[in-house]
Amino acid sequence: MVQAYVLIQTDSGRASEVATAIGNIGGVDSSEAVTGPYDVIVACQAADVDALGHLVVTQIQPVPGIVRTLTCPVIRLS
């Protein structure tokens, strides 16, 4: 299982609706509107890196209002 955080920039004023829409996607554990350089932070998981890429590219990025995404896979150092 691969876990990741997806940091999302949205069009102005659309963070809440983007977070809500993404929260309904399978594989998404949480989706929150936040303040700072990113507007939405998503915690998600997939079976492997390829499935994670597929989730981000085909399910998350097409959500209306998204300008840019940055996917940060979780690593375990111990």
LOKEMI-993313 format. One record per residue: y, x, z of N, C-alpha, C in turn. Coordinates in steps of 0.02 Angstrom, whole numbers, plus 50000, padded with zeros to 5 digits. Layout:
# LOKEMI-993313
+-------+-------+-------+-------+-------+-------+-------+-------+-------+
!   n_y !   n_x !   n_z !  ca_y !  ca_x !  ca_z !   c_y !   c_x !   c_z !
+-------+-------+-------+-------+-------+-------+-------+-------+-------+
!     Y !     X !     Z !     Y !     X !     Z !     Y !     X !     Z !
...
+-------+-------+-------+-------+-------+-------+-------+-------+-------+
This chain:
# LOKEMI-993313
+-------+-------+-------+-------+-------+-------+-------+-------+-------+
!   n_y !   n_x !   n_z !  ca_y !  ca_x !  ca_z !   c_y !   c_x !   c_z !
+-------+-------+-------+-------+-------+-------+-------+-------+-------+
! 49941 ! 50043 ! 50000 ! 50000 ! 50000 ! 50000 ! 50062 ! 50045 ! 50000 !
! 50109 ! 50030 ! 49957 ! 50173 ! 50066 ! 49953 ! 50228 ! 50020 ! 49977 !
! 50268 ! 50045 ! 50023 ! 50325 ! 50007 ! 50048 ! 50389 ! 50040 ! 50022 !
! 50441 ! 50000 ! 50012 ! 50505 ! 50027 ! 49988 ! 50563 ! 49984 ! 50011 !
! 50620 ! 50015 ! 50011 ! 50683 ! 49979 ! 50019 ! 50719 ! 49981 ! 49952 !
! 50745 ! 49925 ! 49931 ! 50784 ! 49922 ! 49869 ! 50856 ! 49906 ! 49889 !
! 50901 ! 49953 ! 49872 ! 50972 ! 49945 ! 49887 ! 51005 ! 49916 ! 49825 !
! 51043 ! 49863 ! 49834 ! 51069 ! 49825 ! 49777 ! 51144 ! 49817 ! 49781 !
! 51177 ! 49830 ! 49725 ! 51247 ! 49813 ! 49717 ! 51250 ! 49750 ! 49675 !
! 51294 ! 49703 ! 49695 ! 51300 ! 49640 ! 49660 ! 51370 ! 49630 ! 49634 !
! 51378 ! 49580 ! 49592 ! 51445 ! 49559 ! 49572 ! 51481 ! 49535 ! 49635 !
! 51546 ! 49541 ! 49635 ! 51587 ! 49521 ! 49692 ! 51573 ! 49448 ! 49712 !
! 51560 ! 49439 ! 49777 ! 51550 ! 49372 ! 49804 ! 51480 ! 49342 ! 49793 !
! 51433 ! 49381 ! 49768 ! 51367 ! 49353 ! 49752 ! 51311 ! 49379 ! 49796 !
! 51327 ! 49420 ! 49846 ! 51276 ! 49451 ! 49888 ! 51231 ! 49400 ! 49921 !
! 51258 ! 49348 ! 49950 ! 51218 ! 49298 ! 49986 ! 51169 ! 49263 ! 49940 !
! 51192 ! 49241 ! 49882 ! 51147 ! 49205 ! 49836 ! 51094 ! 49252 ! 49807 !
! 51111 ! 49315 ! 49795 ! 51062 ! 49364 ! 49771 ! 51009 ! 49376 ! 49825 !
! 51031 ! 49386 ! 49887 ! 50984 ! 49397 ! 49942 ! 50936 ! 49338 ! 49950 !
! 50962 ! 49279 ! 49946 ! 50920 ! 49219 ! 49952 ! 50870 ! 49214 ! 49895 !
! 50892 ! 49226 ! 49834 ! 50847 ! 49222 ! 49776 ! 50791 ! 49274 ! 49781 !
! 50808 ! 49335 ! 49801 ! 50758 ! 49388 ! 49806 ! 50709 ! 49375 ! 49863 !
! 50732 ! 49343 ! 49916 ! 50689 ! 49328 ! 49973 ! 50631 ! 49283 ! 49955 !
! 50635 ! 49248 ! 49899 ! 50581 ! 49203 ! 49877 ! 50531 ! 49236 ! 49830 !
! 50539 ! 49300 ! 49817 ! 50494 ! 49336 ! 49771 ! 50434 ! 49363 ! 49809 !
! 50375 ! 49354 ! 49782 ! 50314 ! 49381 ! 49812 ! 50317 ! 49457 ! 49817 !
! 50297 ! 49484 ! 49874 ! 50300 ! 49556 ! 49886 ! 50362 ! 49577 ! 49923 !
! 50410 ! 49532 ! 49929 ! 50471 ! 49547 ! 49966 ! 50461 ! 49525 ! 50039 !
! 50469 ! 49573 ! 50085 ! 50462 ! 49559 ! 50156 ! 50526 ! 49532 ! 50187 !
! 50583 ! 49560 ! 50166 ! 50647 ! 49535 ! 50190 ! 50701 ! 49552 ! 50139 !
! 50754 ! 49513 ! 50139 ! 50810 ! 49522 ! 50093 ! 50873 ! 49501 ! 50131 !
! 50917 ! 49549 ! 50143 ! 50976 ! 49536 ! 50184 ! 51040 ! 49558 ! 50149 !
! 51091 ! 49516 ! 50153 ! 51158 ! 49536 ! 50131 ! 51188 ! 49580 ! 50185 !
! 51219 ! 49636 ! 50165 ! 51247 ! 49684 ! 50212 ! 51317 ! 49705 ! 50189 !
! 51351 ! 49742 ! 50232 ! 51415 ! 49771 ! 50212 ! 51405 ! 49845 ! 50199 !
! 51451 ! 49875 ! 50163 ! 51447 ! 49946 ! 50148 ! 51443 ! 49957 ! 50073 !
! 51418 ! 50015 ! 50052 ! 51416 ! 50030 ! 49980 ! 51366 ! 49987 ! 49942 !
! 51318 ! 49958 ! 49977 ! 51270 ! 49911 ! 49946 ! 51281 ! 49842 ! 49975 !
! 51264 ! 49792 ! 49937 ! 51277 ! 49722 ! 49957 ! 51214 ! 49687 ! 49984 !
! 51156 ! 49709 ! 49962 ! 51092 ! 49680 ! 49983 ! 51042 ! 49736 ! 49994 !
! 51003 ! 49730 ! 50047 ! 50948 ! 49776 ! 50059 ! 50884 ! 49736 ! 50063 !
! 50834 ! 49758 ! 50024 ! 50771 ! 49723 ! 50019 ! 50715 ! 49769 ! 50044 !
! 50672 ! 49743 ! 50086 ! 50611 ! 49778 ! 50106 ! 50554 ! 49745 ! 50068 !
! 50514 ! 49785 ! 50033 ! 50459 ! 49757 ! 49994 ! 50398 ! 49801 ! 49996 !
! 50343 ! 49776 ! 49970 ! 50281 ! 49815 ! 49968 ! 50241 ! 49795 ! 49907 !
! 50200 ! 49842 ! 49885 ! 50158 ! 49831 ! 49827 ! 50095 ! 49874 ! 49835 !
! 50045 ! 49861 ! 49794 ! 49981 ! 49896 ! 49799 ! 49987 ! 49970 ! 49785 !
! 50029 ! 49989 ! 49737 ! 50038 ! 50059 ! 49718 ! 50106 ! 50068 ! 49686 !
! 50121 ! 50129 ! 49667 ! 50188 ! 50144 ! 49639 ! 50200 ! 50106 ! 49574 !
! 50149 ! 50099 ! 49533 ! 50158 ! 50062 ! 49471 ! 50174 ! 49988 ! 49485 !
! 50139 ! 49959 ! 49532 ! 50152 ! 49889 ! 49551 ! 50221 ! 49881 ! 49581 !
! 50243 ! 49932 ! 49619 ! 50310 ! 49930 ! 49647 ! 50362 ! 49931 ! 49591 !
! 50353 ! 49976 ! 49543 ! 50398 ! 49978 ! 49486 ! 50400 ! 49912 ! 49448 !
! 50342 ! 49883 ! 49440 ! 50338 ! 49818 ! 49405 ! 50375 ! 49764 ! 49444 !
! 50367 ! 49763 ! 49510 ! 50403 ! 49715 ! 49552 ! 50478 ! 49722 ! 49544 !
! 50502 ! 49783 ! 49548 ! 50575 ! 49795 ! 49544 ! 50601 ! 49777 ! 49475 !
! 50568 ! 49802 ! 49423 ! 50594 ! 49793 ! 49355 ! 50587 ! 49722 ! 49328 !
! 50532 ! 49689 ! 49344 ! 50521 ! 49623 ! 49314 ! 50539 ! 49564 ! 49359 !
! 50543 ! 49575 ! 49425 ! 50557 ! 49519 ! 49470 ! 50625 ! 49524 ! 49504 !
! 50643 ! 49584 ! 49527 ! 50706 ! 49592 ! 49565 ! 50766 ! 49603 ! 49519 !
! 50762 ! 49651 ! 49474 ! 50820 ! 49667 ! 49432 ! 50845 ! 49609 ! 49389 !
! 50802 ! 49564 ! 49365 ! 50827 ! 49509 ! 49324 ! 50866 ! 49455 ! 49363 !
! 50867 ! 49458 ! 49430 ! 50903 ! 49407 ! 49469 ! 50977 ! 49409 ! 49449 !
! 51005 ! 49351 ! 49431 ! 51075 ! 49349 ! 49411 ! 51121 ! 49373 ! 49467 !
! 51171 ! 49413 ! 49448 ! 51220 ! 49438 ! 49496 ! 51208 ! 49511 ! 49516 !
! 51150 ! 49539 ! 49498 ! 51136 ! 49608 ! 49515 ! 51169 ! 49655 ! 49464 !
! 51203 ! 49705 ! 49490 ! 51236 ! 49755 ! 49448 ! 51194 ! 49818 ! 49444 !
! 51166 ! 49841 ! 49502 ! 51130 ! 49904 ! 49504 ! 51080 ! 49902 ! 49562 !
! 51023 ! 49936 ! 49553 ! 50975 ! 49943 ! 49607 ! 50957 ! 50016 ! 49617 !
! 50937 ! 50032 ! 49679 ! 50912 ! 50098 ! 49696 ! 50850 ! 50087 ! 49739 !
! 50792 ! 50110 ! 49714 ! 50729 ! 50099 ! 49749 ! 50713 ! 50161 ! 49790 !
! 50699 ! 50151 ! 49855 ! 50685 ! 50205 ! 49902 ! 50616 ! 50195 ! 49932 !
! 50564 ! 50227 ! 49904 ! 50496 ! 50220 ! 49933 ! 50494 ! 50250 ! 50003 !
! 50455 ! 50219 ! 50046 ! 50446 ! 50242 ! 50114 ! 50392 ! 50297 ! 50114 !
! 50404 ! 50352 ! 50150 ! 50354 ! 50404 ! 50156 ! 50333 ! 50411 ! 50229 !
! 50273 ! 50433 ! 50240 ! 50247 ! 50444 ! 50308 ! 50236 ! 50519 ! 50316 !
! 50273 ! 50551 ! 50360 ! 50269 ! 50623 ! 50370 ! 50219 ! 50644 ! 50424 !
! 50191 ! 50596 ! 50459 ! 50143 ! 50614 ! 50511 ! 50077 ! 50580 ! 50502 !
+-------+-------+-------+-------+-------+-------+-------+-------+-------+
